[in-house]
Amino acid sequence: MKLKYFIPSLVAVVAAIFTGCSKDNDPTYLDAIKVSQSYVALSTNGGSTSIDVQAKGSWTVTGAPDWLNVSPASGSGDGSITFSADAAEGRTCSVNIECEGQTQIINVIQGITTISTATCAEVLAGPDSKTYQVTGTVTAIANTTYGNWYLNDGTGEVYIYGTLDSKGSTKNFSSWGLEVGDQITVQGPKTTYNGTVELVDVTVVKIVKSLIKVDSLTVGDVKTSDLPLEGGEITAHLTCKGSGVAVEIPEDAKEWLGVVSSTVGATPTVTFRAAANTGGDRNTTVTFKTTDGSKEYTSQATINQAGAIISCSVADFLAAEVGDTQYRLTGVITKLYTSDKQGQSFYLRDWSGETLIYRTDNFAGSALEPGDVVMVRGKRGAYKTTPQMVSGTIELIQEIVEEVSITDFLAKEDAKDVYYKVSGTVDEIANDTYGNLYITDGTTRLYVYGCYPGWGATGDARKGCVAAEGIKVGDKLTVIGPKSTYKGTPQVNGGIFFSLEKAE
């Protein structure tokens, strides 16, 4: 009886296997591109493996991680592709070969992928693509759709980039009800993106809800985490299911923030007092702790305090740390960068240097152009390692600078607060320290009384522009400045260097 039912089942399995390997369904047989194999296996000792490619046109390999070398990464027609990697423990990835709108996926495996239980410190020091299981506390949540958050176990902190739900789906992070302070165990592959170590699309193994939670922060009767410049009191409202509440304030915040009162019970409160802020914007994250007698539980809250706006040179701004402090810069727009729905970006230069002002929130629709002088306020940010001002606002348009010819400049009225942009060929340098020189359009000369390195230069900072920029007779120089007349001679009174075209 058993044999009667077993044989048809076996036939069905064999049929399924042959169907799955048929030419019509095999992913190695696309119309535009064919490969000899769609799986590549590499030794844990390192090495390389090649596959053959048949293509109807040009093809490109994309999606390879840093640990996998693909050569060549592009080509045309028939050829071969070699995949190689250094020695490593088990890891996997997939790469795409794209040709004429079709994509062939190549799965790469090196060794056997195993899940290693590790501390955050071991994850940070370990190889990319290895899968880790780590247990720690949620310290901050950055994205509530995909589930991007930070996990800390006391040995270090790891960024979790993407959290799968219980069915393995993305974009359902809220289904876990995860909060700062919860203890959690996750597993997922490690990657490093722009220097940040990440576990990607992790699977949740276990969650232990914290016995303490911050319900809200209030200033007076207003629910907020923001304190004013002059300081004051802010109260944390908690829910606590443990025994007692302890508060930790970071050492670098103790000089301006302290605890002034607290209450006990199932819904305790802790009130902090902040001193007046004479510097830039500042914030700190305070930690609340409780215990069940054997284990410690935590929750956190971030307190922000507005600060004074720091007016400084571009050089000082570039030297500042990335953060929430507000800076004010004044300078000349040298180049428009991008414009989109989120704002306009441009480069700003003063006497000390130049920086990108990224997406000012009130630039769109204005008539500002390179050469105009503006005052902007924003935070010191960075893209990768390149400094820039972010969250910027144009506070003041110092000057809408009119571009004129030498002849038109000479016809203007003297006015110390009206600036013009004027260009000409340098035909004499009278003083190379301050940059007193003459420019000409071929028929008319104009005296530039001082060519300074940028907006805002004073004292000795006005010196040396001629040498620094390599200004020579015959070069085409553009300066910005007001018109004045001295002893009957019209002049650009304190020209600000804008651009230079070297003579051939």
VOGU-3710 file (C-alpha; in Angstrom, 3 decimals, decimal comma):
1> mklkyfipsl> 0,000/0,000/0,000  2,798/2,413/0,863  4,621/1,677/-2,398  1,487/2,458/-4,382  1,368/6,016/-3,085  5,130/6,573/-2,908  5,909/6,084/-6,588  3,566/8,794/-7,970  4,953/11,208/-5,384  8,506/10,504/-6,481
11> vavvaaiftg> 7,556/11,059/-10,112  6,007/14,398/-9,199  9,191/15,532/-7,409  11,434/14,530/-10,302  9,113/16,319/-12,730  9,275/19,444/-10,625  13,073/19,340/-10,572  13,318/19,027/-14,361  10,707/21,733/-14,850  12,719/24,107/-12,610
21> cskdndptyl> 15,843/23,457/-14,694  14,217/23,839/-18,101  15,656/26,319/-20,554  12,494/28,433/-20,540  12,636/28,989/-16,779  16,372/28,953/-16,113  17,558/32,516/-15,235  20,816/31,877/-17,092  18,864/32,065/-20,380  17,672/35,605/-20,945
31> daikvsqsyv> 17,213/36,980/-24,431  19,826/39,752/-24,289  22,384/38,070/-22,048  23,290/34,475/-21,166  25,764/33,229/-18,553  27,374/29,850/-18,064  26,242/29,799/-14,424  24,272/32,081/-12,158  25,900/30,876/-8,928  29,543/31,548/-8,031
41> alstnggsts> 31,281/29,779/-5,132  34,534/31,095/-3,633  36,823/29,439/-1,101  37,117/30,823/2,431  40,892/30,877/1,745  40,301/33,452/-0,978  40,621/33,061/-4,729  38,658/33,589/-7,902  36,081/31,974/-10,181  35,102/32,937/-13,734
51> idvqakgswt> 31,887/32,619/-15,716  31,266/32,959/-19,448  28,996/35,669/-20,839  27,142/35,841/-24,149  25,550/39,238/-24,772  23,822/40,963/-27,671  25,253/44,359/-26,718  27,070/46,279/-24,001  26,728/45,026/-20,429  27,584/46,353/-16,964
61> vtgapdwlnv> 28,025/44,642/-13,597  26,429/46,512/-10,678  25,794/45,959/-6,986  29,101/44,330/-6,030  30,047/44,876/-2,354  33,490/46,174/-1,367  34,802/42,712/-0,505  34,106/41,292/-3,975  36,282/42,193/-6,955  34,602/41,873/-10,368
71> spasgsgdgs> 36,736/42,079/-13,496  35,850/43,391/-15,950  32,944/45,416/-14,577  31,657/46,158/-18,082  32,041/44,949/-21,627  30,343/44,265/-24,927  29,388/40,998/-26,590  30,842/37,660/-25,533  33,490/37,334/-22,854  34,148/36,192/-19,310
81> itfsadaaeg> 33,833/37,749/-15,866  36,086/36,868/-12,939  34,905/37,119/-9,339  37,567/37,187/-6,619  37,797/37,854/-2,885  40,297/37,728/-0,049  40,126/35,036/2,611  37,101/35,410/4,882  34,462/33,537/6,845  31,116/32,681/5,249
91> rtcsvniece> 29,407/35,529/3,396  27,078/35,965/0,457  25,908/38,649/-1,955  24,272/39,061/-5,333  25,351/41,230/-8,270  23,516/42,260/-11,422  24,648/42,055/-15,029  22,583/44,557/-16,996  22,242/44,426/-20,775  19,681/46,071/-23,078
101> gqtqiinviq> 17,137/46,513/-20,311  17,474/42,973/-18,945  19,118/42,020/-15,650  20,870/38,724/-14,925  21,388/38,078/-11,192  24,583/36,304/-10,119  24,562/34,875/-6,586  27,990/34,740/-4,932  28,765/32,626/-1,865  32,072/32,376/-0,012
111> gittistatc> 32,118/29,543/2,474  29,079/28,653/4,558  27,139/31,539/6,043  26,802/31,138/9,807  25,248/33,383/12,405  27,741/34,474/15,069  26,622/35,666/18,481  28,663/38,790/19,175  28,957/41,981/21,157  28,616/45,360/19,476
121> aevlagpdsk> 32,395/45,770/19,749  32,911/42,466/17,895  30,439/43,525/15,192  32,252/46,843/14,740  35,591/45,051/14,360  34,306/42,130/12,267  34,206/41,647/8,479  31,453/42,977/6,241  28,780/40,571/4,922  29,098/38,296/7,965
131> tyqvtgtvta> 25,794/37,670/9,778  25,742/38,493/13,493  23,324/38,067/16,381  23,637/40,783/18,998  21,693/41,785/22,096  21,498/45,324/23,446  19,340/48,309/24,326  17,586/50,609/21,871  19,171/54,038/22,395  17,577/56,041/19,555
141> ianttygnwy> 15,133/55,479/16,679  15,959/57,320/13,432  13,237/56,019/11,069  9,901/54,505/12,056  8,940/53,210/8,586  11,907/51,031/7,659  13,123/50,608/11,234  16,461/52,391/11,431  17,737/52,659/14,994  20,746/52,336/17,302
151> lndgtgevyi> 21,618/49,336/19,490  24,075/49,603/22,403  25,256/46,767/24,657  27,837/48,681/26,680  30,754/47,578/24,482  29,758/49,857/21,603  26,879/51,009/19,431  25,705/49,611/16,078  23,334/51,245/13,603  20,452/49,019/12,517
161> ygtldskgst> 19,467/49,884/8,935  16,106/48,241/8,300  14,079/45,908/10,521  11,945/43,069/9,132  8,575/42,307/10,692  7,523/38,879/11,984  6,707/37,749/8,418  10,013/38,972/6,977  8,518/42,053/5,318  9,934/45,593/5,246
171> knfsswglev> 8,240/48,940/6,039  6,350/47,542/9,017  8,603/48,532/11,889  5,708/49,878/13,976  4,343/46,327/14,338  7,061/45,627/16,927  6,113/48,546/19,178  9,816/49,054/19,845  10,789/51,989/22,084  13,983/53,552/23,352
181> gdqitvqgpk> 15,099/51,573/26,398  13,786/48,208/25,226  16,234/45,302/25,262  16,336/43,433/21,981  18,132/40,595/20,213  18,497/40,818/16,429  20,452/39,115/13,686  21,512/40,364/10,296  24,452/40,862/7,893  27,020/43,585/8,528
191> ttyngtvelv> 27,921/46,267/6,030  29,844/49,535/6,211  28,393/52,605/4,495  30,414/55,843/4,401  32,315/54,692/7,463  29,196/53,727/9,461  28,888/50,083/10,528  25,362/48,754/9,945  23,381/45,567/10,388  20,978/45,531/7,447
201> dvtvvkivks> 17,348/44,304/7,375  17,665/42,523/10,693  15,422/39,770/11,991  14,065/40,299/15,499  14,769/37,324/17,768  13,564/38,636/21,133  12,270/41,847/22,733  12,196/42,553/26,452  10,160/45,682/27,105  11,757/48,226/29,393
211> likvdsltvg> 10,186/48,684/32,836  10,637/52,441/32,514  9,444/54,786/29,789  9,495/58,541/29,168  5,947/59,568/28,346  6,626/63,259/27,698  8,695/66,333/28,476  7,023/69,594/29,478  8,086/73,194/30,001  5,375/74,696/32,154
221> dvktsdlple> 2,122/73,366/30,708  3,532/72,947/27,197  4,630/69,528/25,943  8,080/70,156/24,452  11,703/69,072/24,688  13,020/72,560/23,895  14,254/75,086/26,441  14,686/78,791/25,657  17,985/80,664/25,507  17,496/82,108/29,002
231> ggeitahltc> 17,175/78,626/30,553  14,488/77,380/32,944  12,895/74,146/34,123  11,798/71,097/32,127  9,971/68,074/33,575  10,161/64,440/32,440  6,951/62,431/32,991  7,657/58,703/33,352  5,941/55,347/33,643  7,890/52,997/35,906
241> kgsgvaveip> 7,132/49,336/36,680  10,443/48,742/38,426  11,846/49,633/41,822  12,940/53,289/42,059  14,261/55,706/39,460  17,859/56,847/38,979  18,891/59,653/36,639  22,153/60,025/34,703  23,216/63,332/33,118  26,220/63,191/30,769
251> edakewlgvv> 29,374/64,740/32,217  29,619/67,391/29,492  26,089/68,645/30,335  26,363/68,773/34,128  27,719/72,319/34,060  24,462/73,632/32,580  21,801/71,039/33,522  20,853/69,589/36,908  17,985/67,842/38,762  15,970/70,108/41,080
261> sstvgatptv> 13,072/67,832/42,149  11,410/64,460/41,618  8,329/62,471/42,583  7,841/58,718/43,135  5,211/56,123/42,285  4,056/54,363/39,124  4,112/57,680/37,207  7,099/59,549/38,661  8,432/62,888/37,431  11,922/64,367/37,324
271> tfraaantgg> 12,401/68,127/36,947  15,621/69,586/35,543  16,838/73,187/35,573  19,004/74,550/32,745  21,262/77,590/33,024  21,097/80,451/30,530  22,893/79,643/27,292  25,532/82,132/26,139  26,896/79,860/23,396  25,394/78,070/20,430
281> drnttvtfkt> 22,516/75,591/20,381  23,087/72,624/22,671  21,394/69,376/23,669  21,975/66,360/25,845  20,420/62,954/26,342  19,544/62,039/29,941  19,072/58,423/31,006  16,490/57,104/33,458  17,119/53,732/35,105  15,115/51,282/37,179
291> tdgskeytsq> 15,516/47,635/38,239  13,425/44,535/38,913  15,971/43,355/41,479  18,103/41,377/39,066  18,217/43,349/35,820  18,554/47,068/35,009  16,214/48,798/32,562  16,663/52,199/30,946  14,906/54,889/28,961  16,211/58,145/27,538
301> atinqagaii> 15,088/61,654/26,642  16,856/64,392/24,719  16,669/67,955/26,063  17,419/70,799/23,644  18,276/74,395/24,449  18,417/77,229/21,957  21,632/79,214/21,861  23,075/82,435/20,597  23,857/82,655/16,892  27,613/82,778/16,317
311> scsvadflaa> 28,744/85,290/13,682  32,066/84,163/12,252  34,260/83,895/9,189  33,916/81,045/6,724  37,246/79,646/7,930  36,014/79,492/11,538  32,772/77,913/10,360  34,664/75,214/8,454  36,776/74,507/11,537  33,691/74,045/13,762
321> evgdtqyrlt> 32,220/70,653/14,603  29,111/69,240/12,951  26,145/69,974/15,217  23,088/72,062/15,983  24,879/75,338/16,749  23,662/78,201/14,551  26,264/80,216/12,620  25,933/83,466/10,671  28,083/84,030/7,585  28,319/86,988/5,231
331> gvitklytsd> 29,952/86,774/1,841  29,748/86,817/-1,923  27,806/84,198/-3,895  30,424/82,732/-6,201  28,411/79,987/-7,883  24,860/78,641/-7,937  24,915/74,916/-7,166  21,452/73,321/-7,391  17,819/74,299/-7,119  14,970/71,958/-6,219
341> kqgqsfylrd> 11,745/71,841/-4,229  13,723/71,742/-0,991  15,622/74,953/-1,681  18,514/76,582/-3,500  22,173/75,755/-2,917  25,114/78,020/-3,670  28,741/78,672/-2,780  29,555/81,576/-0,468  33,008/83,133/-0,076  34,446/85,708/2,284
351> wsgetliyrt> 38,052/86,792/2,835  38,897/83,588/4,723  37,464/80,843/2,538  34,487/79,338/0,710  31,732/76,899/1,660  28,615/75,351/0,170  25,329/76,711/1,522  23,075/73,690/1,021  19,378/74,272/0,366  18,476/77,608/1,901
361> dnfagsalep> 14,789/77,508/2,748  13,941/80,980/1,414  16,077/81,310/-1,711  13,686/79,899/-4,304  12,227/82,555/-6,565  14,744/85,239/-5,630  16,794/87,090/-8,212  20,151/86,477/-6,546  23,095/85,796/-8,837  26,836/85,148/-8,475
371> gdvvmvrgkr> 28,437/88,343/-7,223  25,602/89,276/-4,867  26,397/89,639/-1,183  24,201/87,877/1,383  24,046/87,063/5,084  23,016/83,483/5,873  22,335/81,534/9,058  22,457/77,768/9,498  24,122/74,728/11,042  27,539/73,240/10,384
381> gaykttpqmv> 26,929/70,047/8,465  28,932/67,808/6,158  28,426/65,553/3,158  30,705/62,583/3,755  33,775/64,594/4,862  33,066/67,830/2,992  31,841/70,704/5,231  28,725/72,651/4,313  26,033/74,814/5,875  22,694/73,026/6,238
391> sgtieliqei> 19,204/74,179/7,245  20,232/77,629/6,041  18,181/80,797/5,896  19,074/84,016/4,081  18,715/86,668/6,768  19,773/89,673/4,736  20,626/90,533/1,179  23,539/92,879/1,745  23,897/93,877/-1,869  22,318/93,097/-5,203
401> veevsitdfl> 25,485/93,670/-7,191  25,047/95,085/-10,679  27,470/93,869/-13,337  28,687/96,810/-15,460  31,332/97,647/-18,031  34,236/99,954/-17,172  32,577/102,742/-19,160  29,282/102,317/-17,332  31,073/102,130/-13,962  32,791/105,460/-14,610
411> akedakdvyy> 29,390/107,031/-15,344  27,943/105,965/-11,982  27,512/108,313/-9,027  29,887/107,963/-6,104  28,232/105,910/-3,325  30,092/103,959/-0,668  27,274/101,467/-0,083  26,464/100,598/-3,712  28,538/97,771/-5,164  29,255/96,909/-8,801
421> kvsgtvdeia> 30,927/93,968/-10,485  33,385/95,116/-13,131  35,962/93,295/-15,260  39,007/94,232/-17,237  42,521/93,266/-18,242  45,219/94,119/-15,725  47,686/96,501/-17,399  49,560/97,800/-14,332  50,070/96,730/-10,702  50,928/99,816/-8,641
431> ndtygnlyit> 51,050/98,114/-5,211  51,157/94,323/-4,929  50,647/94,299/-1,140  47,181/95,828/-1,076  46,476/95,194/-4,747  46,336/98,736/-6,117  46,176/98,202/-9,874  44,673/99,303/-13,194  42,318/97,349/-15,438  41,301/98,213/-18,984
441> dgttrlyvyg> 38,739/97,202/-21,583  41,159/98,101/-24,371  40,166/101,748/-24,607  39,373/102,913/-21,075  41,350/102,415/-17,854  39,963/102,061/-14,336  41,923/102,347/-11,097  41,215/99,667/-8,491  42,240/101,044/-5,100  42,873/97,793/-3,283
451> cypgwgatgd> 42,125/94,249/-4,433  41,200/92,372/-1,267  40,870/88,570/-0,930  37,159/88,609/-0,049  34,225/90,158/1,753  34,899/91,284/5,313  38,689/91,540/5,124  40,167/94,095/7,536  43,677/95,073/8,606  46,397/92,698/7,475
461> arkgcvaaeg> 43,776/90,309/6,083  43,428/92,725/3,155  47,036/92,148/2,110  48,503/89,615/-0,273  45,662/88,902/-2,686  47,822/89,675/-5,749  50,383/87,052/-4,751  47,844/84,542/-3,425  45,783/84,581/-6,620  48,818/84,952/-8,911
471> ikvgdkltvi> 47,474/88,137/-10,514  49,714/89,297/-13,378  49,603/91,991/-16,037  47,550/90,629/-18,926  45,156/88,597/-16,744  41,424/89,352/-16,849  40,313/90,353/-13,354  36,783/90,745/-11,975  36,281/92,703/-8,761  33,296/93,897/-6,725
481> gpkstykgtp> 33,253/97,291/-5,063  31,756/100,812/-4,746  32,695/103,833/-6,847  34,471/106,831/-5,391  36,621/109,658/-6,708  39,979/110,720/-5,261  41,605/113,937/-6,448  39,530/113,828/-9,585  40,312/110,176/-10,396  37,383/107,688/-10,365
491> qvnggiffsl> 38,189/104,378/-8,727  36,881/101,122/-7,341  37,269/101,881/-3,650  38,357/98,641/-1,990  37,749/96,018/-4,656  36,794/92,499/-3,558  38,400/89,760/-5,618  35,758/87,731/-7,495  37,463/85,835/-10,334  40,554/85,696/-12,535
501> ekae> 41,173/84,473/-16,084  44,855/83,885/-16,661  46,405/85,258/-19,826  47,452/82,589/-22,285
//
